[in-house]
Amino acid sequence: MSGQFEATFVVARPVDEVFEYLADGRNDPQFSPRVLKIERVPDTPTNVGTVFRSTVKDAGMRSAREFRITALDAPVKIRWAEVSKNSVMAREGGYDLEGLPDGRTQVRIFNVLEGHGVGKLLVGLALSAARKDADDFGARIKAAAEAAIAPS
């Protein structure tokens, strides 16, 4: 079983700057409390093929995660796929960005979760929790991006 969750929100910053902020996955701990640490491999600007390695805490359990950037189309699209093997993982995910006429940016984030092994039993619960938190997750990303990117 697999399924998707998503959220759409508006960041009061220009699309180029929001894209740059989101493309650097090392910013994830600023809006995702489940990310305990993260690194970019190689430690160069994000490109297709860049991997972000993280330690996350879900439901009280720590796990190692690796996500590979699969598409990068500045400033409108970022895609990733989880390459680590976990019971519940994000098969694919991404951000779609649209610059608005007033200098703000509309952002859509999504993740497609799937279960493997025992994760096939857990993915429904993970999806339910992710969908329930989606709007709040979007609000955390918005707040973090607006705090990190100086107003124009």
C-alpha positions as CSV (number, residue, x, y, z in Angstrom):
1,M,0.0,0.0,0.0
2,S,1.1,3.5,-0.7
3,G,-0.4,6.9,-0.5
4,Q,0.3,10.6,-0.8
5,F,0.0,13.6,1.5
6,E,0.5,17.2,0.5
7,A,0.1,20.8,1.6
8,T,0.0,24.1,-0.2
9,F,1.0,27.4,1.4
10,V,2.3,30.9,0.5
11,V,5.7,32.2,1.7
12,A,6.1,36.0,1.8
13,R,9.4,35.9,0.0
14,P,10.5,35.8,-3.7
15,V,10.4,32.4,-5.5
16,D,14.2,32.3,-6.3
17,E,15.1,32.7,-2.6
18,V,12.4,30.2,-1.4
19,F,13.7,27.7,-4.0
20,E,17.3,28.2,-2.8
21,Y,16.2,27.7,0.9
22,L,14.2,24.6,0.2
23,A,16.8,23.0,-2.2
24,D,19.2,23.0,0.7
25,G,17.9,20.1,2.7
26,R,20.2,21.0,5.6
27,N,17.5,23.6,6.5
28,D,14.9,20.8,7.2
29,P,15.5,20.8,11.0
30,Q,14.3,24.4,11.1
31,F,10.8,23.2,10.3
32,S,10.8,19.4,10.8
33,P,11.3,18.5,14.5
34,R,11.6,14.8,13.5
35,V,15.0,15.6,11.8
36,L,17.6,15.3,14.4
37,K,20.6,15.8,12.1
38,I,21.2,16.1,8.4
39,E,24.2,16.4,6.0
40,R,24.6,17.0,2.2
41,V,26.7,14.6,0.2
42,P,28.8,15.9,-1.5
43,D,28.9,19.1,0.5
44,T,28.5,21.3,-2.6
45,P,25.5,23.2,-3.9
46,T,22.5,20.9,-4.4
47,N,22.2,19.2,-7.8
48,V,20.5,16.2,-9.3
49,G,22.2,13.3,-7.6
50,T,22.9,15.1,-4.3
51,V,22.1,12.9,-1.3
52,F,20.9,14.2,2.1
53,R,21.6,11.8,4.9
54,S,19.7,12.3,8.1
55,T,18.8,10.8,11.5
56,V,15.1,11.2,12.3
57,K,12.9,10.3,15.2
58,D,9.4,8.9,14.4
59,A,7.1,7.5,17.0
60,G,9.9,7.4,19.5
61,M,12.2,5.4,17.2
62,R,15.4,6.7,15.5
63,S,16.2,5.8,11.9
64,A,18.7,6.7,9.3
65,R,17.3,8.2,6.1
66,E,18.9,9.0,2.7
67,F,17.2,11.1,0.1
68,R,18.5,11.6,-3.4
69,I,17.6,14.7,-5.5
70,T,16.1,13.4,-8.7
71,A,15.0,16.6,-10.4
72,L,15.9,20.3,-9.9
73,D,14.4,22.9,-12.1
74,A,15.1,26.3,-10.6
75,P,13.1,28.1,-9.4
76,V,9.9,25.9,-9.8
77,K,10.5,22.2,-9.0
78,I,12.5,20.0,-6.6
79,R,12.1,16.3,-6.5
80,W,13.6,13.6,-4.3
81,A,13.4,9.9,-3.6
82,E,14.3,8.0,-0.5
83,V,17.1,5.5,-1.2
84,S,17.4,4.2,2.3
85,K,15.6,1.0,3.2
86,N,13.1,1.6,5.9
87,S,9.7,0.0,6.7
88,V,7.9,3.2,5.8
89,M,9.6,5.4,3.3
90,A,9.0,8.3,0.9
91,R,9.1,6.7,-2.6
92,E,9.0,10.2,-4.1
93,G,8.4,13.7,-2.9
94,G,8.9,17.3,-3.9
95,Y,8.2,20.9,-3.9
96,D,6.4,22.8,-6.7
97,L,6.9,26.6,-6.5
98,E,5.1,29.4,-8.2
99,G,6.2,33.0,-8.0
100,L,3.2,35.3,-7.4
101,P,2.9,38.8,-8.8
102,D,3.4,40.5,-5.4
103,G,6.8,38.9,-4.7
104,R,5.4,36.0,-2.7
105,T,5.7,32.3,-3.5
106,Q,3.1,29.6,-3.5
107,V,4.6,26.2,-2.5
108,R,3.2,22.8,-2.7
109,I,5.0,20.0,-0.9
110,F,4.1,16.3,-1.3
111,N,5.4,12.9,-0.4
112,V,4.3,9.5,-1.6
113,L,4.7,7.0,1.3
114,E,5.0,3.3,0.9
115,G,5.5,0.4,3.3
116,H,7.9,-2.5,3.0
117,G,7.7,-5.7,5.2
118,V,6.0,-4.8,8.4
119,G,5.8,-1.2,7.1
120,K,2.9,-2.4,4.9
121,L,0.9,-2.6,8.1
122,L,2.2,0.7,9.3
123,V,2.0,2.9,6.2
124,G,-1.7,3.6,6.7
125,L,-1.1,5.0,10.2
126,A,1.9,7.0,8.9
127,L,-0.2,8.5,6.1
128,S,-3.0,9.3,8.4
129,A,-0.6,11.2,10.8
130,A,1.1,12.9,7.9
131,R,-2.2,14.1,6.3
132,K,-3.4,15.3,9.7
133,D,-0.2,17.3,10.2
134,A,0.1,18.5,6.5
135,D,-1.3,22.0,7.0
136,D,0.7,22.5,10.2
137,F,3.8,21.2,8.4
138,G,3.2,23.7,5.6
139,A,2.8,26.5,8.2
140,R,6.2,25.4,9.9
141,I,7.9,25.6,6.5
142,K,6.4,29.0,5.8
143,A,7.5,30.4,9.2
144,A,11.0,28.9,8.9
145,A,11.6,30.2,5.3
146,E,10.3,33.7,6.3
147,A,12.6,33.7,9.3
148,A,15.6,32.6,7.3
149,I,15.2,34.8,4.2
150,A,15.4,38.5,4.8
151,P,12.5,40.5,3.4
152,S,13.2,42.2,0.1
